[in-house]
């Protein structure tokens, strides 16, 4: 997830109350440079997540139910992909594979890629914005801690 997706989440957080906002207000509320707010709003509008209205009474507002939009959907709208590496792209031409054949690194990264995408699809924007992560480590099976979302 890059800075654009992070900023988009923060803008959506400000818009979740359903009220119309103007870009300078969003920039101030979320501490995002105004130039980025305009760019991100344009992408969010193109994705159908935010509505934009021009004019003196214009601004932007949320168009979607945040329970129905996943973190994956947002990242795709902002970044166009969630690839862990370039070779996950369908149009990637791997010189190594052309010379040597099957690449175990690619196969293993592809499995990880699927897990990441499934996890991102399972998390709604509503839960990312409003739920609280518990501080408990719930699964140490592989030496890593996984935190669970808990409703406020």
N, C-alpha and C positions, 0 to 999 in steps of 0.2 A: 504494500500500500504506500503510495507516495503522498507528497504534501497536498496535491490537489484533492485527493480523496479525504484526507484529514480535514482540510478546510471545508469541503463539501459537507462532511458530517457535522461540523460545527455550525455551518449556515443552516442546515436542516434542523439542528437543535433549536436555533432561534425561531424558526418558522413553525415549529410543531404546535404552537398554540392556535394556529389557524388565522392569525392576524396578518394583514398586509404590512410589509416592511420595505423601506428603501435601502439601497445598497450602503450608503454611509452609516446608517444605524446598525446594519449587520456587521460592518467592518469594526465599528466601535464595540459592539456587544461581544464579539468573538475575537477581537484583537487580530484581525486579518487585514493586510494591506488592501486598500480600496480597489486598486487595479486588479488584484486577484479575485476579489468578490465579484466584480463585473464579469470576468472570464468564466468563473465557476458557475455563476447564475446562468450564463448563456448555455453552458454544457448541461446543467441540470434541467433547463427548459427544453433543450433539444431531446433529452431523455424522457420528457413528460413528467418529471418529478416536481418541478416548480413551474408556476405560471408567471409570466411577466406582463405587466401592463404599463404602457407608456403614458406620458402626460402628467399634468400637475397633480392629479390624484392617483397616479400610478405607483408601482412598486412591484413586489413579488410576494407570492404566497405558495404554500405547499398544496400540491394537487393529489397526492397519493396518501393511502393509509400506510403508515410506517410499519404496521404489523405484516403487510403484504409485500414489502420490498426488502430484499436481503442485502447483506453487506456485499455479497458477490455482485448483485445487480448494480450497486452504486460504484464499485470499483470498475466494472466493465464500462459504465457510463463515463467515468472520469479518465480511465487509463487505457481502455480498450482491451486489456488482457490482465491476467493475474499470473503470468508465467514465472516460475522460479528461475528459469534460464531461457535464453533465446532458442535453444534446440527443442523447446516444447511447442513452438509455433508450427502449424501444419505446413507452412511454406518454407521452412528452414531446410537448407541444403547442407548436410553434414559431410564435409570432405573426408573426415576420419572414417565414417561408415561406408562411404563409397570405396575407400581403399581396403578397409579391414573387415567390413561386414558388421554383424551384430555388435552393438555397443551396450555393455551392461550398465554403464553409468547412465545412459539415456533411459534404459528400461527402469532402473531404480528411481531416477528422478521423476519419470512419468507416473510411477505409483505414488510417490509423495505428492506430485501435482494434483492427482485425483483426490487424495485425502484433503488437501488444502481447499480445493474447490468445493468439495462436499461440505466441509466445515463452514466455509463462508456462505454457502447457500442455506445452511441451517440456522443462521443467525439473522434475525430481522433488525432493521434499523431502529425500531422501537426499543428492542432489548439492548442494543449497543448504547443508545442514548440515555435510557432511563433505568435500566437494571443496575444492580450493584454486584461487582465481582467479590466473591468471598475471599478472604485472605488465607483460607485453608488449602493445603495441598491435598487434593483428592485422589491422586493417582501417581505413585512413585515407581511404577512397574519398570519403566525404562530409565529411571534416574532423573526424570524431568517432572516438574510440578504442572498440573493442569488445573486451572481455576474454573469454577462453575459460576454461571450467572445466577443471581438470586433476585427475585422481585423485591422492590423497595417496600 
